[in-house]
Amino acid sequence: MSYSLEIIRKSEQKTSLWSGGKTTQLAIYPEEADYSKRDFKWRISTADVEVDESLFTHLPGIQRIIMILDGEMSLQYQGKNGVHLKPFEKDRFDGGWTTRSIGRVTDFNLMLAEGCEGDISTINVNDGTHAEVLDNGEASKRTDAYYCFKGKSTMSIDDQETIVLEQGDLVILNIDHFCNHLNIKLSNHDDDSTATIIKVSIFY
């Protein structure tokens, strides 16, 4: 097998408090990495911002991508142009910038250390099936994560493995350089339901 699979159920995720609210770490790489020590290659998390205004943690050397899941937020970067984000809109910025946020939101976060590239996208599974093919391209390793933000979805991998994603669950696929392609299908688990999946792709 040229890929590995990890399922992190909502009940297994750990939530902690920060100055502006609470945050849930969904995944970190390497697994033994510690966010407080900044020794990770990448980190995926969600956060509830429960104050009207907050100052982001200074993270030099880390690229950050934030997507709004609920609410609206303005990001102000000192000395640079800011941005106003609505649900499922995102922005990429340098963790070393002095960044202030305005607005109470739930957001989705990807942090990337040097040597990693990545992005966040949204998959809305309404009627039928969403299908895609994963391949490494020029990277030696690829990680794709699928986070079920709303609803319930069935995920099929190469028509061999089937996983049911409940709201809040995360699936991580690690693909090595021997894998030319991996077929992924996402469908509604129930005929009358819809699901919103947040997808993360990381190359390193």
BASE-406015 format. One line per 3 residues: number of its first residue (from 1); their letters; for each residue y, x, z of C-alpha. Coordinates in Angstrom, 1 decimal. Example, Ala and Ser with C-alpha at 12.3 -4.5 7.8 and 13.67 -1.06 7.14 Angstrom:
REM BASE-406015
1 = AS = -4.5,12.3,7.8 ~ -1.1,13.7,7.1
REM end
This chain:
REM BASE-406015
1 = MSY = 0.0,0.0,0.0 ~ 3.4,1.4,-1.0 ~ 5.4,-0.7,1.5
4 = SLE = 5.4,-1.5,5.1 ~ 6.3,-4.9,6.7 ~ 7.9,-5.7,10.0
7 = IIR = 8.7,-9.2,11.3 ~ 11.2,-9.4,14.2 ~ 11.2,-13.0,15.6
10 = KSE = 14.4,-14.4,17.2 ~ 12.7,-14.4,20.6 ~ 12.1,-10.6,20.3
13 = QKT = 15.8,-9.7,19.7 ~ 18.0,-8.4,22.4 ~ 21.5,-9.6,23.0
16 = SLW = 24.1,-7.7,25.0 ~ 27.7,-8.2,26.0 ~ 30.7,-6.3,24.6
19 = SGG = 34.4,-6.5,25.3 ~ 34.9,-9.3,22.7 ~ 31.8,-11.4,23.2
22 = KTT = 28.1,-10.7,22.6 ~ 26.1,-8.9,20.0 ~ 22.4,-9.0,19.0
25 = QLA = 20.8,-5.9,17.5 ~ 18.4,-7.0,14.8 ~ 17.1,-3.6,13.7
28 = IYP = 17.9,0.1,13.9 ~ 16.6,3.1,12.1 ~ 15.0,5.3,13.3
31 = EEA = 13.4,2.9,15.7 ~ 13.9,5.3,18.6 ~ 17.6,5.6,17.8
34 = DYS = 20.2,4.5,20.4 ~ 23.4,2.8,19.2 ~ 25.3,4.1,22.2
37 = KRD = 24.4,7.7,21.2 ~ 25.3,7.1,17.5 ~ 22.1,8.8,16.4
40 = FKW = 21.0,6.1,13.9 ~ 20.9,6.2,10.1 ~ 21.5,2.4,9.8
43 = RIS = 21.8,-0.6,12.1 ~ 21.8,-4.3,11.5 ~ 23.3,-6.8,14.0
46 = TAD = 25.0,-10.1,14.5 ~ 28.0,-10.7,16.8 ~ 29.8,-13.6,18.4
49 = VEV = 33.5,-12.8,18.7 ~ 34.7,-14.9,21.6 ~ 38.3,-13.7,21.9
52 = DES = 41.3,-14.4,19.6 ~ 41.9,-10.7,19.0 ~ 39.8,-7.6,19.5
55 = LFT = 39.8,-3.9,18.7 ~ 36.7,-2.6,17.0 ~ 34.7,0.3,18.4
58 = HLP = 35.7,3.6,16.8 ~ 32.8,4.8,14.7 ~ 33.8,7.9,12.7
61 = GIQ = 31.3,8.9,10.0 ~ 29.9,5.3,9.8 ~ 30.4,3.0,6.9
64 = RII = 30.6,-0.7,8.0 ~ 30.1,-4.0,6.1 ~ 30.9,-7.2,7.9
67 = MIL = 30.0,-10.7,6.6 ~ 31.3,-13.8,8.3 ~ 28.6,-16.4,9.1
70 = DGE = 30.8,-19.0,10.9 ~ 34.5,-19.3,11.4 ~ 37.3,-17.2,9.8
73 = MSL = 38.5,-13.7,10.6 ~ 41.4,-11.4,9.6 ~ 40.7,-7.7,9.7
76 = QYQ = 43.7,-5.4,10.0 ~ 43.2,-1.7,9.2 ~ 46.0,0.6,10.5
79 = GKN = 47.9,2.0,7.7 ~ 45.9,0.1,5.0 ~ 45.7,-3.3,3.5
82 = GVH = 43.9,-5.9,5.6 ~ 41.7,-8.8,4.5 ~ 41.0,-12.5,5.5
85 = LKP = 37.4,-13.5,5.5 ~ 35.8,-17.0,5.3 ~ 32.1,-17.8,5.7
88 = FEK = 29.8,-15.6,3.6 ~ 32.7,-13.4,2.5 ~ 32.4,-9.7,3.4
91 = DRF = 34.4,-6.5,3.5 ~ 33.4,-2.8,3.6 ~ 35.4,-0.3,5.6
94 = DGG = 35.3,3.1,7.4 ~ 34.2,2.9,11.0 ~ 36.6,5.7,11.8
97 = WTT = 39.6,3.5,10.9 ~ 41.6,1.8,13.6 ~ 40.5,-1.8,13.0
100 = RSI = 41.7,-5.0,14.7 ~ 40.2,-8.4,14.2 ~ 41.9,-11.8,14.7
103 = GRV = 39.8,-14.9,14.9 ~ 36.7,-16.2,16.7 ~ 33.6,-16.0,14.5
106 = TDF = 29.9,-15.3,14.2 ~ 29.4,-12.3,11.9 ~ 26.7,-10.2,10.4
109 = NLM = 27.0,-6.4,10.5 ~ 25.6,-3.4,8.6 ~ 26.3,0.1,9.7
112 = LAE = 25.4,3.1,7.5 ~ 25.5,6.7,8.5 ~ 26.0,9.6,6.0
115 = GCE = 23.2,9.7,3.4 ~ 22.7,5.9,3.3 ~ 24.1,3.4,0.9
118 = GDI = 23.7,-0.4,1.3 ~ 25.0,-3.9,0.8 ~ 24.8,-7.4,2.1
121 = STI = 24.3,-10.6,0.0 ~ 23.6,-14.3,0.6 ~ 20.6,-16.2,-0.8
124 = NVN = 20.8,-20.0,-0.7 ~ 17.4,-21.6,-1.1 ~ 18.0,-25.2,-2.1
127 = DGT = 15.6,-26.5,-4.7 ~ 12.7,-24.5,-6.2 ~ 12.2,-20.8,-5.5
130 = HAE = 14.4,-17.7,-5.4 ~ 12.5,-14.8,-7.0 ~ 13.5,-11.1,-7.2
133 = VLD = 12.0,-7.7,-7.9 ~ 12.6,-4.8,-5.6 ~ 12.4,-1.2,-6.9
136 = NGE = 13.6,2.1,-5.6 ~ 15.7,3.3,-8.5 ~ 16.8,6.9,-7.8
139 = ASK = 16.4,6.6,-4.0 ~ 13.5,8.2,-2.2 ~ 13.3,5.2,0.2
142 = RTD = 14.5,1.7,0.2 ~ 14.7,-0.9,3.1 ~ 15.3,-4.6,2.5
145 = AYY = 15.9,-7.0,5.3 ~ 15.9,-10.8,5.1 ~ 17.6,-12.7,8.0
148 = CFK = 17.1,-16.5,8.1 ~ 20.5,-17.7,9.2 ~ 19.9,-21.4,8.7
151 = GKS = 16.9,-23.6,8.0 ~ 13.4,-22.5,7.4 ~ 11.9,-20.6,4.5
154 = TMS = 8.6,-19.4,3.2 ~ 8.5,-15.8,1.9 ~ 5.9,-14.5,-0.5
157 = IDD = 5.3,-10.7,-1.2 ~ 3.5,-9.9,-4.4 ~ 1.7,-13.2,-4.2
160 = QET = -0.4,-11.7,-1.4 ~ 1.4,-12.0,1.9 ~ 3.1,-15.2,3.0
163 = IVL = 5.5,-15.4,6.0 ~ 7.3,-18.4,7.4 ~ 10.9,-17.5,8.5
166 = EQG = 12.3,-19.7,11.3 ~ 16.1,-19.7,12.0 ~ 17.0,-16.3,13.5
169 = DLV = 14.0,-14.4,12.3 ~ 14.2,-11.1,10.4 ~ 11.8,-9.5,8.0
172 = ILN = 12.0,-5.8,7.1 ~ 10.4,-4.3,4.0 ~ 10.3,-0.5,3.8
175 = IDH = 9.4,0.7,0.2 ~ 8.6,4.3,-0.5 ~ 9.1,6.2,-3.8
178 = FCN = 5.5,5.4,-5.0 ~ 6.5,1.7,-5.3 ~ 7.7,0.8,-8.8
181 = HLN = 8.4,-2.8,-8.0 ~ 7.7,-5.5,-5.4 ~ 7.9,-9.2,-6.2
184 = IKL = 9.6,-11.3,-3.6 ~ 9.8,-15.1,-3.6 ~ 11.7,-17.3,-1.2
187 = SNH = 11.3,-21.1,-1.1 ~ 12.1,-24.0,1.2 ~ 9.5,-24.5,3.9
190 = DDD = 10.0,-28.2,3.9 ~ 10.7,-30.2,0.8 ~ 13.9,-31.9,2.1
193 = STA = 15.4,-28.8,3.7 ~ 17.6,-25.9,2.6 ~ 17.7,-22.4,3.9
196 = TII = 20.4,-19.7,4.0 ~ 19.1,-16.1,4.0 ~ 21.2,-13.0,4.5
199 = KVS = 19.8,-10.1,2.6 ~ 20.4,-6.4,3.4 ~ 19.5,-3.6,1.0
202 = IFY = 19.6,0.0,2.1 ~ 18.9,3.1,0.0 ~ 18.4,6.6,1.5
REM end
